Amino acid sequence: MERAELIAEIKKVLDETDRTGFGIGDYVKYFNKMRNLLAIALEMLGG
């Protein structure tokens, strides 16, 4: 994944989770997405 793609995906998840009307299941799904994106970011940073 390229840096720009990673940033776009993170922004997308943040925008989607900023909406109201989310249930707990939605938060779990997006938490897992963000966790995966953070793992990719750490790998890109050499961590």
C-alpha distance (Angstrom), angle and dihedral (degrees) to the residues before:
residue distance angle dihedral
M1 . . .
E2 3.77 . .
R3 3.80 121.9 .
A4 3.82 92.8 -112.3
E5 3.83 90.8 50.4
L6 3.80 90.7 50.6
I7 3.80 92.5 50.4
A8 3.82 91.0 47.9
E9 3.82 91.6 50.4
I10 3.81 92.5 48.9
K11 3.82 91.1 49.5
K12 3.81 89.9 48.3
V13 3.81 92.4 53.2
L14 3.80 91.4 46.2
D15 3.81 91.5 50.2
E16 3.80 92.4 47.5
T17 3.80 93.4 49.5
D18 3.82 91.8 47.0
R19 3.81 90.9 71.9
T20 3.77 122.0 98.1
G21 3.79 123.5 -120.6
F22 3.78 96.7 54.6
G23 3.77 118.6 149.4
I24 3.79 125.5 -146.9
G25 3.80 90.7 -99.7
D26 3.81 89.8 58.4
Y27 3.79 91.4 52.3
V28 3.79 91.5 50.4
K29 3.81 90.4 51.3
Y30 3.82 93.2 49.4
F31 3.80 92.7 42.3
N32 3.80 88.1 57.8
K33 3.82 91.1 47.7
M34 3.81 91.6 50.4
R35 3.79 91.4 45.7
N36 3.80 89.8 55.5
L37 3.81 91.6 47.2
L38 3.80 91.1 50.1
A39 3.80 90.0 51.7
I40 3.80 89.4 53.4
A41 3.82 90.9 47.6
L42 3.80 91.6 51.6
E43 3.77 90.4 49.6
M44 3.82 90.4 50.8
L45 3.79 90.1 50.7
G46 3.78 91.0 50.8
G47 3.79 95.5 -110.9
